[in-house]
Amino acid sequence: MPARDFFRLAIAAAAVSSVAAAVATTTVEIRRPMTPPAWALLERELLRAGSEAVKRFYEHYFDERGYLMHVARWGILDGTDDAIETFHNWTLFHALGAGDAVLALYRKALEGHFEQYTKVTTKTTDIARDGVYWREFYRHTDWLHAGEGLRAFFFQSLSDPHDARYERRLRRFAGLYLNEDAEAPNYDPKHRIIRSVLNGSKGPLLRPLKPEDWIGDPVPGRFHLLHSETSTTEMLDFEAEYPQMLKAVSDPVFESAAGDNPLNLAATNLALGAFLVTGEAKYRDWILEYVGAWRERTEANGGIIPGNIGLDGTIGGAYGGKWYKGIFMWDRESYEGSLASWGMWPGFSNAYLLTGDRSWIDPLRRQIDILYSHGREVNGRFMVPNNYGDQGWYRLREYTFTHELAKIWTWTMEERDRARLPQQDWIGFLAGREPDYPERALRRELEHVRAQMERLRRDPTTPDSRLADWAMQFNPVSTRALVELTCGGHRIDNNLDRLFGVLHVRLRYFDPERRRAGLPEDVAALITAMDADSVRLTLVNVNAVEPRTVVVQGGAYGEHQIREVEHAGEHRPVGASWFVVKLAPGAGGELLIRDRRYANQPTARMPWDH
C-alpha cells in the first residue's frame, strides 16, 4: 500500500474514533417496532433492483476495457458528450444508497471513456484532429454539451471526495478557467468573461466556425439513428442524415464563437467541485467573480440574461450590439428560448450555495416574471414568448416554468414561491394533499427499471450499428423519486438539470459502518414535510434481525446547520451539520429536525472527516 494511502486510512480511522466520542450527545435511538410501510419496502427494492440492472446494462454495452461498444466519433448530436452521458446518474444513484458495484462500474466506464475518446480524431475540423481530449478534457466544446456529459463526474464528489485521481482532475479541469494552464487562457479577468463559446483544454476557439466543427466527420456504415427527421428506428446511412445535420448548424448565428455566452456559467461546476473537495478559497472567489459579472449584465439588460458578451466585455458586443443573438440563444427558433438561460441556473445557484445570499436567486425569479408579463391567453391557454429578435418577443409557447419555480422554492422556502406551484405530486404530498405519492412514485421508478431491462433485451443493434447516443436511452437508473422522498430536493431529470453539477437538497445520509455515502443497507427514509426552519423525517429499519446506524446530514454538502432533533417528545441539541440515528431491528419512527439553512460553507468531506 502506498504510504499516502496508508496515512489517509490511519487519519480516517482516528477521525472516526474521535467523532464517535464527540457525537455521543447527538445520537438518537429509535427502538419502537414499526411494520415496514409499503414505501419503505419499495425504496429498498428500488435501490437493489437498480443496482443489479446497472450491472446487466454495463455487461451489454461496455467491454472489458470500459469502452462503450459503439462507433466513436466527434459531434454534438451523437458524439463524445453522449457517450459519457450514458452513465450520467450512476454516481448520484450510488450516493443515495445504491450498491458499491455501481460506483465501481462508473469508475471503469469513465477511465475507458477518456482513453477511448482521446484516440478519436477528425479530418474535416481541427477541433479533434489530434484527439477529442487533451489531458482528459475537451480541447474545444460548448458548455451545453460539456455540462450534459460531465454530470456523473460532478456528482462523484458525493461518494468519492478522497479519491486522489478525482481531486487531481478537478484541480486540473477547474484550472483551465482560472488560467492556471498556459495552453488554455479561457478566462479574461479584466472583462470577467470566458472568451469563447467553444473552450477547453486548448483554450478559447476564436476563429470563424463551420458546420463540421459541430457535427464532425461523416462515417461509413449503417446506423440506428435518433436524430433523423424522417425516422427514429429504421436503419439509415449516416451520410443520408448528414445534410440534415449540416442544415441544422449552418445558420449564420453559428459563424462566430468569439465572446462569452451564458451557457459558460456551467463551467462554474468545475470550480465548485474543486472547492467542495479541497476547500481552497480561490475556487470560491472565481465563481463569485464570474457569476457576479453575469448578474450585473443581467440587471443592466433589464432583467433578461443577454445572449452574448463581446471580447471587450460589452453586452451584445459579439453581434453588433444585439444582446439577444448568440449560439443557442434567444433568437434561435430551432431551440427553446429557455436554452439562453440554462447556464444561469447552475451558475447563480452555485453562488447561492457558497454564500447563502438570496440575492443570487432574485435574477432567476425576476426573469420568469418578465417572461410572464409578456404572455397572453391563446384559445384558453396561457402562453409565454419563447424567442426574442429584432421585432421583440415572439413565438408563444405553453410553458409555466413549474420546474424552475419548484427549484426556487426548495432554495428559499418562501411561501410566495410555493404558492406559484401546482399542488400536486411531490409538492402536493408535502402539503398533505397526496399521501399516496411516495408509493406511487417508487412503483413508477421500479417499473422504469423493469421496462428498461426489457427494452435492452430486445435491442437489435450491434456495436458497429450504434452511435454514442444509442445506449443511454436504455439506462435503467432513475433518481427522481429518491431525491425527492429521501433528500427533499426537487427532481433532477428535467432538461434544465443537464447543466446542474451539484445536489441541492435538505438532507443526505451516510453509512458509518461501511464508511460510505448513501442510506445504509435495510434503512429507508421519507421526508414528509419541510418549511424554512424544520424537516419531518421518518426512518425505518426493514431488517427485523439486525440493528442499523445512519448518519443524517443537513444538505448535500453540510451547508445546513442542525440546531436540534426531536423524537418521541425528547429534544436533543445538535449544533452541527449532522447527527447519528441508531435503529433497533425492525424499528422506525419520526424525527423533527430544526435547522438553519445555508449557515455553513459547503464541503464534500464526509461526517467522520471533520
C-alpha positions as semicolon CSV with decimal commas, in nm:
position;residue;x (nm);y (nm);z (nm)
1;M;0,000;0,000;0,000
2;P;0,142;0,344;-0,091
3;A;0,244;0,550;0,211
4;R;0,000;0,826;0,118
5;D;-0,295;0,583;0,117
6;F;-0,180;0,425;0,444
7;F;-0,172;0,761;0,620
8;R;-0,510;0,857;0,469
9;L;-0,662;0,539;0,618
10;A;-0,493;0,595;0,952
11;I;-0,614;0,952;0,972
12;A;-0,966;0,844;0,873
13;A;-0,971;0,573;1,140
14;A;-0,858;0,817;1,407
15;A;-1,117;1,069;1,294
16;V;-1,393;0,810;1,316
17;S;-1,294;0,725;1,671
18;S;-1,285;1,087;1,783
19;V;-1,608;1,174;1,605
20;A;-1,787;0,883;1,768
21;A;-1,695;1,024;2,107
22;A;-1,786;1,378;2,009
23;V;-2,136;1,292;1,895
24;A;-2,245;1,096;2,198
25;T;-2,499;1,366;2,286
26;T;-2,626;1,385;1,927
27;T;-2,716;1,021;1,886
28;V;-3,085;0,939;1,866
29;E;-3,205;0,585;1,934
30;I;-3,524;0,460;1,768
31;R;-3,647;0,141;1,932
32;R;-4,020;0,132;1,869
33;P;-4,114;-0,154;1,633
34;M;-4,269;-0,049;1,302
35;T;-4,411;-0,282;1,041
36;P;-4,230;-0,162;0,727
37;P;-4,463;0,062;0,527
38;A;-4,503;-0,012;0,157
39;W;-4,295;0,292;0,062
40;A;-4,003;0,166;0,274
41;L;-4,001;-0,177;0,110
42;L;-4,034;-0,019;-0,235
43;E;-3,746;0,217;-0,162
44;R;-3,515;-0,064;-0,064
45;E;-3,620;-0,271;-0,365
46;L;-3,557;0,021;-0,600
47;L;-3,200;0,055;-0,469
48;R;-3,145;-0,320;-0,501
49;A;-3,307;-0,369;-0,843
50;G;-3,147;-0,058;-0,990
51;S;-2,803;-0,174;-0,875
52;E;-2,848;-0,513;-1,037
53;A;-2,978;-0,353;-1,355
54;V;-2,666;-0,134;-1,382
55;K;-2,453;-0,450;-1,386
56;R;-2,660;-0,600;-1,670
57;F;-2,653;-0,274;-1,862
58;Y;-2,277;-0,248;-1,828
59;E;-2,225;-0,607;-1,942
60;H;-2,436;-0,541;-2,251
61;Y;-2,289;-0,210;-2,371
62;F;-1,931;-0,193;-2,236
63;D;-1,628;-0,412;-2,299
64;E;-1,357;-0,530;-2,059
65;R;-1,161;-0,204;-2,105
66;G;-1,456;0,012;-2,006
67;Y;-1,509;0,121;-2,367
68;L;-1,865;0,189;-2,478
69;M;-1,926;-0,055;-2,763
70;H;-2,026;0,174;-3,048
71;V;-1,879;0,371;-3,338
72;A;-1,697;0,654;-3,162
73;R;-1,682;0,993;-3,334
74;W;-1,678;1,368;-3,264
75;G;-2,008;1,556;-3,293
76;I;-2,271;1,731;-3,083
77;L;-2,562;1,503;-3,182
78;D;-2,409;1,162;-3,133
79;G;-2,055;1,214;-3,018
80;T;-1,839;1,249;-2,710
81;D;-2,086;1,405;-2,467
82;D;-2,347;1,139;-2,544
83;A;-2,101;0,859;-2,481
84;I;-2,011;0,983;-2,133
85;E;-2,375;1,077;-2,070
86;T;-2,464;0,708;-2,096
87;F;-2,392;0,672;-1,723
88;H;-2,477;1,029;-1,621
89;N;-2,664;0,946;-1,297
90;W;-2,476;0,645;-1,163
91;T;-2,266;0,840;-0,914
92;L;-2,574;1,014;-0,776
93;F;-2,752;0,679;-0,752
94;H;-2,463;0,538;-0,550
95;A;-2,460;0,843;-0,322
96;L;-2,828;0,781;-0,249
97;G;-2,760;0,423;-0,139
98;A;-2,714;0,202;-0,445
99;G;-2,466;-0,087;-0,436
100;D;-2,090;-0,037;-0,440
101;A;-2,072;-0,209;-0,781
102;V;-2,249;0,095;-0,931
103;L;-1,964;0,325;-0,830
104;A;-1,702;0,069;-0,937
105;L;-1,856;0,032;-1,282
106;Y;-1,880;0,409;-1,319
107;R;-1,510;0,442;-1,244
108;K;-1,425;0,177;-1,500
109;A;-1,651;0,331;-1,763
110;L;-1,505;0,678;-1,701
111;E;-1,146;0,560;-1,744
112;G;-1,247;0,370;-2,055
113;H;-1,424;0,676;-2,193
114;F;-1,125;0,906;-2,150
115;E;-0,896;0,652;-2,314
116;Q;-1,140;0,572;-2,595
117;Y;-1,213;0,930;-2,694
118;T;-0,857;1,054;-2,661
119;K;-0,797;0,830;-2,963
120;V;-1,092;0,968;-3,165
121;T;-0,979;1,216;-3,431
122;T;-1,134;1,426;-3,707
123;K;-1,031;1,526;-4,059
124;T;-1,288;1,791;-4,153
125;T;-1,230;2,005;-3,842
126;D;-0,918;2,077;-3,640
127;I;-1,117;2,069;-3,315
128;A;-1,036;1,700;-3,268
129;R;-0,766;1,645;-3,531
130;D;-0,529;1,517;-3,263
131;G;-0,795;1,361;-3,042
132;V;-1,115;1,481;-2,875
133;Y;-0,946;1,508;-2,535
134;W;-0,622;1,670;-2,432
135;R;-0,523;1,581;-2,077
136;E;-0,865;1,417;-2,035
137;F;-1,066;1,731;-2,115
138;Y;-1,233;1,857;-2,430
139;R;-0,997;2,061;-2,646
140;H;-1,286;2,287;-2,754
141;T;-1,655;2,243;-2,682
142;D;-1,964;2,434;-2,571
143;W;-2,097;2,404;-2,218
144;L;-2,443;2,290;-2,320
145;H;-2,286;1,961;-2,425
146;A;-1,991;1,957;-2,185
147;G;-2,231;2,009;-1,894
148;E;-2,453;1,724;-2,009
149;G;-2,163;1,485;-2,036
150;L;-1,991;1,570;-1,708
151;R;-2,287;1,523;-1,473
152;A;-2,165;1,190;-1,333
153;F;-1,819;1,339;-1,286
154;F;-1,959;1,634;-1,091
155;F;-2,166;1,408;-0,863
156;Q;-1,865;1,184;-0,797
157;S;-1,770;1,419;-0,512
158;L;-2,073;1,289;-0,319
159;S;-1,917;0,943;-0,288
160;D;-1,551;0,988;-0,377
161;P;-1,417;1,307;-0,216
162;H;-1,093;1,134;-0,112
163;D;-1,008;0,975;-0,444
164;A;-0,666;1,121;-0,534
165;R;-0,719;1,086;-0,910
166;Y;-1,053;1,261;-0,886
167;E;-0,901;1,550;-0,692
168;R;-0,620;1,588;-0,946
169;R;-0,871;1,600;-1,230
170;L;-1,089;1,854;-1,053
171;R;-0,791;2,080;-0,992
172;R;-0,670;2,047;-1,350
173;F;-1,013;2,096;-1,509
174;A;-1,106;2,392;-1,287
175;G;-0,762;2,541;-1,350
176;L;-0,850;2,571;-1,718
177;Y;-1,087;2,854;-1,619
178;L;-0,859;3,010;-1,359
179;N;-0,590;3,040;-1,628
180;E;-0,358;2,802;-1,442
181;D;-0,276;2,622;-1,768
182;A;-0,066;2,822;-2,014
183;E;-0,223;2,632;-2,306
184;A;-0,576;2,732;-2,205
185;P;-0,624;3,108;-2,148
186;N;-1,002;3,069;-2,142
187;Y;-1,077;3,345;-1,892
188;D;-1,026;3,720;-1,929
189;P;-1,004;3,854;-1,570
190;K;-1,018;4,216;-1,685
191;H;-1,358;4,184;-1,850
192;R;-1,464;3,881;-1,640
193;I;-1,557;3,674;-1,943
194;I;-1,486;3,328;-2,080
195;R;-1,352;3,430;-2,417
196;S;-1,536;3,189;-2,648
197;V;-1,845;2,974;-2,670
198;L;-1,611;2,686;-2,757
199;N;-1,345;2,646;-2,491
200;G;-1,150;2,379;-2,312
201;S;-0,804;2,231;-2,259
202;K;-0,663;2,412;-2,563
203;G;-0,819;2,744;-2,471
204;P;-1,084;2,957;-2,643
205;L;-1,163;2,896;-3,010
206;L;-1,177;3,241;-3,168
207;R;-1,179;3,165;-3,540
208;P;-1,493;3,160;-3,760
209;L;-1,691;2,837;-3,730
210;K;-1,808;2,590;-3,989
211;P;-2,072;2,314;-3,966
212;E;-1,810;2,040;-3,936
213;D;-1,694;2,193;-3,608
214;W;-2,027;2,083;-3,465
215;I;-2,106;1,761;-3,647
216;G;-1,761;1,614;-3,716
217;D;-1,674;1,376;-3,997
218;P;-1,924;1,160;-4,185
219;V;-1,854;0,793;-4,116
220;P;-1,922;0,491;-4,336
221;G;-2,178;0,235;-4,229
222;R;-2,544;0,198;-4,143
223;F;-2,667;0,301;-3,801
224;H;-2,970;0,319;-3,578
225;L;-3,021;0,695;-3,556
226;L;-3,215;0,903;-3,306
227;H;-3,192;1,248;-3,465
228;S;-3,327;1,183;-3,815
229;E;-3,626;1,394;-3,907
230;T;-3,774;1,114;-4,117
231;S;-3,733;0,812;-3,892
232;T;-3,611;0,723;-3,545
233;T;-3,596;0,344;-3,572
234;E;-3,512;0,227;-3,922
235;M;-3,156;0,157;-4,037
236;L;-3,026;0,460;-4,223
237;D;-2,698;0,556;-4,380
238;F;-2,530;0,811;-4,157
239;E;-2,439;1,007;-4,467
240;A;-2,807;1,024;-4,563
241;E;-2,877;1,221;-4,245
242;Y;-2,564;1,431;-4,277
243;P;-2,732;1,704;-4,490
244;Q;-2,998;1,748;-4,222
245;M;-2,725;1,797;-3,964
246;L;-2,549;2,044;-4,191
247;K;-2,870;2,242;-4,229
248;A;-2,927;2,243;-3,852
249;V;-2,599;2,413;-3,774
250;S;-2,536;2,623;-4,087
251;D;-2,741;2,921;-3,971
252;P;-2,535;3,245;-3,975
253;V;-2,571;3,267;-3,598
254;F;-2,314;2,989;-3,573
255;E;-2,048;3,178;-3,766
256;S;-1,855;3,318;-3,470
257;A;-1,758;3,159;-3,140
258;A;-1,574;3,463;-3,000
259;G;-1,715;3,625;-2,688
260;D;-1,891;3,498;-2,380
261;N;-2,217;3,303;-2,370
262;P;-2,439;3,240;-2,063
263;L;-2,404;2,865;-2,112
264;N;-2,042;2,912;-1,999
265;L;-2,178;2,966;-1,648
266;A;-2,197;2,587;-1,626
267;A;-1,816;2,589;-1,610
268;T;-1,856;2,707;-1,250
269;N;-1,945;2,345;-1,168
270;L;-1,579;2,258;-1,208
271;A;-1,459;2,525;-0,968
272;L;-1,734;2,439;-0,721
273;G;-1,638;2,073;-0,732
274;A;-1,276;2,168;-0,666
275;F;-1,382;2,388;-0,375
276;L;-1,601;2,115;-0,223
277;V;-1,314;1,866;-0,232
278;T;-1,019;2,093;-0,143
279;G;-1,176;2,385;0,045
280;E;-0,939;2,626;-0,133
281;A;-1,079;2,978;-0,145
282;K;-0,951;3,059;-0,495
283;Y;-1,224;2,843;-0,649
284;R;-1,496;3,011;-0,447
285;D;-1,359;3,355;-0,530
286;W;-1,353;3,288;-0,904
287;I;-1,713;3,161;-0,903
288;L;-1,841;3,469;-0,724
289;E;-1,640;3,697;-0,953
290;Y;-1,760;3,537;-1,276
291;V;-2,122;3,483;-1,173
292;G;-2,123;3,832;-1,026
293;A;-2,030;3,974;-1,366
294;W;-2,324;3,793;-1,525
295;R;-2,558;3,919;-1,252
296;E;-2,451;4,276;-1,330
297;R;-2,506;4,219;-1,702
298;T;-2,850;4,070;-1,644
299;E;-2,952;4,368;-1,431
300;A;-2,814;4,611;-1,690
301;N;-3,012;4,427;-1,959
302;G;-3,344;4,487;-1,784
303;G;-3,357;4,154;-1,603
304;I;-3,307;3,925;-1,904
305;I;-2,975;3,748;-1,934
306;P;-2,802;3,859;-2,255
307;G;-2,715;3,602;-2,519
308;N;-2,365;3,725;-2,590
309;I;-2,088;3,939;-2,445
310;G;-1,818;4,082;-2,670
311;L;-1,448;4,031;-2,617
312;D;-1,445;4,389;-2,488
313;G;-1,693;4,293;-2,215
314;T;-1,992;4,476;-2,367
315;I;-2,343;4,334;-2,377
316;G;-2,422;4,224;-2,733
317;G;-2,068;4,308;-2,837
318;A;-2,019;3,979;-3,024
319;Y;-2,317;4,053;-3,254
320;G;-2,310;4,423;-3,329
321;G;-2,481;4,527;-3,006
322;K;-2,774;4,284;-3,036
323;W;-2,796;4,126;-2,691
324;Y;-3,040;3,854;-2,791
325;K;-2,819;3,691;-3,054
326;G;-2,575;3,410;-2,992
327;I;-2,523;3,038;-3,024
328;F;-2,829;2,857;-2,877
329;M;-2,964;3,195;-2,765
330;W;-3,288;3,396;-2,768
331;D;-3,322;3,436;-3,145
332;R;-3,264;3,070;-3,230
333;E;-3,605;2,931;-3,329
334;S;-3,474;2,575;-3,371
335;Y;-3,408;2,563;-2,995
336;E;-3,618;2,652;-2,695
337;G;-3,551;3,008;-2,591
338;S;-3,501;2,882;-2,238
339;L;-3,165;2,747;-2,351
340;A;-3,046;3,105;-2,330
341;S;-3,094;3,097;-1,955
342;W;-2,999;2,736;-1,880
343;G;-2,648;2,839;-1,778
344;M;-2,765;3,098;-1,528
345;W;-2,942;2,833;-1,318
346;P;-2,633;2,633;-1,218
347;G;-2,420;2,948;-1,211
348;F;-2,644;3,154;-0,983
349;S;-2,742;2,859;-0,761
350;N;-2,374;2,768;-0,718
351;A;-2,313;3,121;-0,591
352;Y;-2,612;3,083;-0,358
353;L;-2,480;2,754;-0,220
354;L;-2,147;2,919;-0,143
355;T;-2,290;3,228;0,026
356;G;-2,646;3,163;0,143
357;D;-2,724;3,507;-0,001
358;R;-3,072;3,502;-0,160
359;S;-2,991;3,796;-0,384
360;W;-2,831;3,539;-0,615
361;I;-3,175;3,382;-0,665
362;D;-3,356;3,711;-0,738
363;P;-3,245;3,734;-1,104
364;L;-3,382;3,385;-1,172
365;R;-3,721;3,474;-1,028
366;R;-3,726;3,815;-1,199
367;Q;-3,657;3,673;-1,545
368;I;-3,953;3,436;-1,511
369;D;-4,171;3,728;-1,402
370;I;-4,067;3,928;-1,709
371;L;-4,150;3,643;-1,945
372;Y;-4,487;3,601;-1,774
373;S;-4,552;3,972;-1,821
374;H;-4,521;3,928;-2,198
375;G;-4,753;3,626;-2,208
376;R;-5,118;3,613;-2,303
377;E;-5,419;3,384;-2,334
378;V;-5,445;3,195;-2,663
379;N;-5,753;2,976;-2,709
380;G;-5,793;2,947;-2,334
381;R;-5,430;2,863;-2,267
382;F;-5,174;3,097;-2,116
383;M;-4,863;3,120;-2,332
384;V;-4,528;3,296;-2,293
385;P;-4,278;3,403;-2,559
386;N;-4,001;3,163;-2,648
387;N;-3,781;3,393;-2,857
388;Y;-3,662;3,749;-2,892
389;G;-3,549;3,915;-3,216
390;D;-3,548;4,247;-3,396
391;Q;-3,925;4,250;-3,363
392;G;-3,920;4,194;-2,986
393;W;-4,069;3,893;-2,806
394;Y;-4,235;3,634;-3,029
395;R;-4,316;3,263;-3,085
396;L;-4,551;3,192;-2,795
397;R;-4,549;2,853;-2,625
398;E;-4,740;2,697;-2,339
399;Y;-4,487;2,684;-2,059
400;T;-4,542;2,764;-1,692
401;F;-4,185;2,736;-1,557
402;T;-4,310;2,491;-1,294
403;H;-3,978;2,310;-1,283
404;E;-3,779;2,628;-1,236
405;L;-4,019;2,770;-0,977
406;A;-4,003;2,446;-0,777
407;K;-3,626;2,477;-0,759
408;I;-3,656;2,833;-0,635
409;W;-3,898;2,723;-0,364
410;T;-3,667;2,446;-0,239
411;W;-3,390;2,707;-0,212
412;T;-3,586;2,990;-0,050
413;M;-3,864;2,800;0,133
414;E;-4,070;3,117;0,093
415;E;-4,447;3,087;0,078
416;R;-4,470;3,328;-0,216
417;D;-4,266;3,078;-0,421
418;R;-4,461;2,775;-0,306
419;A;-4,791;2,947;-0,386
420;R;-4,697;2,964;-0,755
421;L;-4,662;2,587;-0,783
422;P;-4,929;2,330;-0,874
423;Q;-5,014;2,149;-0,551
424;Q;-4,971;1,801;-0,695
425;D;-4,730;1,508;-0,697
426;W;-4,432;1,574;-0,465
427;I;-4,535;1,931;-0,385
428;G;-4,886;1,809;-0,312
429;F;-4,754;1,532;-0,088
430;L;-4,550;1,777;0,121
431;A;-4,865;1,989;0,155
432;G;-5,058;1,685;0,284
433;R;-5,277;1,654;-0,025
434;E;-5,141;1,337;-0,189
435;P;-5,049;1,084;0,082
436;D;-5,012;0,805;-0,174
437;Y;-4,747;0,986;-0,379
438;P;-4,439;0,814;-0,229
439;E;-4,569;0,467;-0,307
440;R;-4,691;0,577;-0,650
441;A;-4,358;0,741;-0,738
442;L;-4,149;0,446;-0,621
443;R;-4,365;0,198;-0,813
444;R;-4,316;0,416;-1,120
445;E;-3,938;0,402;-1,077
446;L;-3,940;0,026;-1,029
447;E;-4,144;-0,012;-1,344
448;H;-3,885;0,202;-1,520
449;V;-3,612;-0,047;-1,421
450;R;-3,818;-0,342;-1,545
451;A;-3,917;-0,173;-1,870
452;Q;-3,561;-0,062;-1,944
453;M;-3,427;-0,413;-1,895
454;E;-3,697;-0,549;-2,125
455;R;-3,607;-0,290;-2,390
456;L;-3,239;-0,377;-2,352
457;R;-3,310;-0,745;-2,411
458;R;-3,493;-0,655;-2,732
459;D;-3,234;-0,408;-2,858
460;P;-3,145;-0,528;-3,211
461;T;-2,827;-0,321;-3,251
462;T;-2,469;-0,438;-3,269
463;P;-2,163;-0,231;-3,176
464;D;-2,097;-0,140;-3,540
465;S;-2,453;-0,011;-3,586
466;R;-2,468;0,211;-3,276
467;L;-2,361;0,571;-3,232
468;A;-2,286;0,733;-2,896
469;D;-2,641;0,840;-2,814
470;W;-2,800;0,498;-2,860
471;A;-2,718;0,315;-2,536
472;M;-2,816;0,591;-2,294
473;Q;-3,184;0,552;-2,382
474;F;-3,168;0,211;-2,206
475;N;-3,005;0,338;-1,886
476;P;-3,209;0,172;-1,607
477;V;-3,132;0,428;-1,337
478;S;-3,380;0,696;-1,235
479;T;-3,313;0,905;-0,925
480;R;-3,613;1,139;-0,923
481;A;-3,816;0,967;-0,651
482;L;-3,516;0,901;-0,426
483;V;-3,400;1,263;-0,442
484;E;-3,749;1,393;-0,368
485;L;-3,857;1,150;-0,099
486;T;-3,536;1,078;0,091
487;C;-3,346;1,405;0,046
488;G;-3,611;1,674;0,000
489;G;-3,478;1,801;-0,332
490;H;-3,669;1,881;-0,648
491;R;-3,649;1,627;-0,930
492;I;-3,331;1,640;-1,135
493;D;-3,443;1,472;-1,456
494;N;-3,567;1,777;-1,646
495;N;-3,378;1,916;-1,947
496;L;-3,269;2,215;-1,738
497;D;-3,091;1,979;-1,500
498;R;-2,843;1,873;-1,766
499;L;-2,618;2,159;-1,659
500;F;-2,650;2,126;-1,281
501;G;-2,336;1,990;-1,123
502;V;-2,427;1,983;-0,754
503;L;-2,708;1,837;-0,549
504;H;-2,944;2,087;-0,385
505;V;-3,130;1,902;-0,108
506;R;-3,237;1,935;0,256
507;L;-3,089;1,611;0,393
508;R;-2,839;1,344;0,296
509;Y;-2,737;1,013;0,454
510;F;-2,423;0,814;0,529
511;D;-2,342;0,462;0,637
512;P;-2,090;0,492;0,926
513;E;-2,026;0,119;0,940
514;R;-1,919;0,086;0,576
515;R;-1,776;0,440;0,567
516;R;-1,962;0,541;0,255
517;A;-2,230;0,779;0,133
518;G;-2,592;0,674;0,098
519;L;-2,860;0,507;0,303
520;P;-2,722;0,205;0,488
521;E;-2,846;-0,139;0,395
522;D;-3,208;-0,200;0,509
523;V;-3,267;0,166;0,603
524;A;-3,545;0,362;0,431
525;A;-3,613;0,735;0,467
526;L;-3,907;0,960;0,387
527;I;-3,930;1,338;0,431
528;T;-4,296;1,411;0,494
529;A;-4,286;1,788;0,544
530;M;-4,043;2,078;0,540
531;D;-4,051;2,452;0,585
532;A;-3,794;2,727;0,631
533;D;-3,686;2,606;0,975
534;S;-3,763;2,235;1,007
535;V;-3,791;1,896;0,838
536;R;-4,004;1,597;0,934
537;L;-3,828;1,269;0,859
538;T;-3,938;0,910;0,903
539;L;-3,665;0,645;0,925
540;V;-3,731;0,269;0,913
541;N;-3,509;-0,034;0,956
542;V;-3,677;-0,302;0,746
543;N;-3,441;-0,567;0,885
544;A;-3,619;-0,749;1,169
545;V;-3,300;-0,918;1,290
546;E;-3,011;-0,670;1,276
547;P;-2,982;-0,310;1,405
548;R;-2,872;-0,034;1,171
549;T;-2,700;0,303;1,218
550;V;-2,736;0,601;0,986
551;V;-2,580;0,947;0,981
552;V;-2,824;1,224;0,883
553;Q;-2,664;1,538;0,737
554;G;-2,811;1,880;0,673
555;G;-2,779;1,943;0,299
556;A;-2,584;1,753;0,037
557;Y;-2,262;1,924;0,147
558;G;-2,328;2,001;0,514
559;E;-2,442;2,352;0,425
560;H;-2,737;2,338;0,667
561;Q;-2,669;2,356;1,039
562;I;-2,888;2,128;1,251
563;R;-2,991;2,301;1,572
564;E;-3,180;2,018;1,738
565;V;-3,366;1,696;1,671
566;E;-3,686;1,584;1,842
567;H;-3,801;1,223;1,872
568;A;-4,077;1,076;2,091
569;G;-4,110;1,402;2,280
570;E;-3,740;1,423;2,363
571;H;-3,534;1,718;2,234
572;R;-3,166;1,668;2,156
573;P;-2,940;1,966;2,078
574;V;-2,708;1,906;1,784
575;G;-2,521;2,224;1,691
576;A;-2,354;2,061;1,391
577;S;-2,431;1,972;1,031
578;W;-2,510;1,609;1,115
579;F;-2,618;1,361;1,383
580;V;-2,643;0,984;1,429
581;V;-2,952;0,765;1,446
582;K;-2,943;0,410;1,580
583;L;-3,231;0,191;1,467
584;A;-3,318;-0,125;1,657
585;P;-3,415;-0,433;1,449
586;G;-3,749;-0,369;1,280
587;A;-3,777;-0,022;1,434
588;G;-3,897;0,303;1,285
589;G;-4,006;0,648;1,388
590;E;-4,042;1,015;1,305
591;L;-3,788;1,286;1,371
592;L;-3,847;1,660;1,374
593;I;-3,525;1,829;1,267
594;R;-3,483;2,202;1,327
595;D;-3,213;2,367;1,122
596;R;-3,056;2,688;0,990
597;R;-3,024;2,658;0,618
598;Y;-2,711;2,767;0,429
599;A;-2,536;2,851;0,755
600;N;-2,216;2,655;0,674
601;Q;-1,961;2,657;0,395
602;P;-2,039;2,353;0,178
603;T;-1,789;2,069;0,168
604;A;-1,767;1,723;0,014
605;R;-1,600;1,592;0,329
606;M;-1,788;1,310;0,497
607;P;-1,904;1,348;0,858
608;W;-1,619;1,144;1,004
609;D;-1,363;1,368;0,827
610;H;-1,444;1,675;1,038
